[in-house]
Amino acid sequence: MKACLFTIFLTMATSLAAVAQESLIENLDKELIFRKEYTMKLYKFNVGHSCDQVKGETIMYDGKLSRCFDYIRDISPDTAQQVVRLMKSPDTYGNGYSACFFTEYALLIINTKSEVHSYVSLSFKCNQLTAYPGIKEQDNIKKGELYLYGFSKKGYAGLSRLLLLTKDVGLAWKH
């Protein structure tokens, strides 16, 4: 009897989690911004979820929050403003283009109505980020005919510091 009740409880909890996932609506802004009515949440890709990497590249997949990521923490509004400013600064980029991309962390920017206004995939190992919507400042840095999307030393250190990831990704810039 206890096992049956426990199974029913797990089934209900799983269905409630699925419903909560589906309640997020993508309403992307025209550019990456952070407004006072928004919140920023940090997630980490969890290899233990045995997710297909295609689904793990972005936190949103087919209009739903990907199950490949674990919630880490909310980012304070002041810090979120600094993160967006740093990501939109041309000084954050300029190291070259890495052929790899493996999302280690993701940022989700939502409003109080659970509408997703933007999300960002961060790859510190591959030295770059991908934002939805895109960041035009990434395209402004070029040397010759090559666009240099990779993080500059300043960008790498700034993002890891603001997101409190310095112990995880290290401050020694290896790129």
Secondary structure in CASP SS format (residue, H / E / C, confidence):
PFRMAT SS
TARGET T0000
AUTHOR 0000-0000-0000
METHOD secondary structure of the structure
MODEL  1
M C 1.00
K H 1.00
A H 1.00
C H 1.00
L H 1.00
F H 1.00
T H 1.00
I H 1.00
F H 1.00
L H 1.00
T H 1.00
M H 1.00
A H 1.00
T H 1.00
S H 1.00
L H 1.00
A H 1.00
A H 1.00
V H 1.00
A H 1.00
Q H 1.00
E H 1.00
S C 1.00
L C 1.00
I E 1.00
E E 1.00
N C 1.00
L C 1.00
D C 1.00
K C 1.00
E C 1.00
L C 1.00
I C 1.00
F C 1.00
R C 1.00
K C 1.00
E C 1.00
Y E 1.00
T E 1.00
M E 1.00
K E 1.00
L E 1.00
Y E 1.00
K E 1.00
F E 1.00
N C 1.00
V H 1.00
G H 1.00
H H 1.00
S C 1.00
C C 1.00
D C 1.00
Q H 1.00
V H 1.00
K H 1.00
G H 1.00
E C 1.00
T C 1.00
I C 1.00
M E 1.00
Y E 1.00
D C 1.00
G C 1.00
K E 1.00
L E 1.00
S C 1.00
R C 1.00
C C 1.00
F E 1.00
D E 1.00
Y E 1.00
I E 1.00
R E 1.00
D E 1.00
I E 1.00
S C 1.00
P H 1.00
D H 1.00
T H 1.00
A H 1.00
Q H 1.00
Q H 1.00
V H 1.00
V H 1.00
R H 1.00
L H 1.00
M H 1.00
K C 1.00
S C 1.00
P H 1.00
D H 1.00
T H 1.00
Y E 1.00
G C 1.00
N C 1.00
G C 1.00
Y C 1.00
S C 1.00
A C 1.00
C C 1.00
F C 1.00
F C 1.00
T C 1.00
E C 1.00
Y E 1.00
A E 1.00
L E 1.00
L E 1.00
I E 1.00
I E 1.00
N E 1.00
T C 1.00
K C 1.00
S C 1.00
E E 1.00
V E 1.00
H E 1.00
S E 1.00
Y E 1.00
V E 1.00
S E 1.00
L E 1.00
S E 1.00
F C 1.00
K C 1.00
C C 1.00
N C 1.00
Q E 1.00
L E 1.00
T E 1.00
A E 1.00
Y E 1.00
P C 1.00
G C 1.00
I C 1.00
K H 1.00
E H 1.00
Q H 1.00
D H 1.00
N C 1.00
I C 1.00
K E 1.00
K E 1.00
G C 1.00
E C 1.00
L E 1.00
Y E 1.00
L C 1.00
Y C 1.00
G C 1.00
F E 1.00
S C 1.00
K H 1.00
K H 1.00
G H 1.00
Y H 1.00
A H 1.00
G H 1.00
L H 1.00
S H 1.00
R H 1.00
L H 1.00
L C 1.00
L C 1.00
L C 1.00
T H 1.00
K H 1.00
D H 1.00
V H 1.00
G C 1.00
L C 1.00
A C 1.00
W C 1.00
K C 1.00
H C 1.00
END
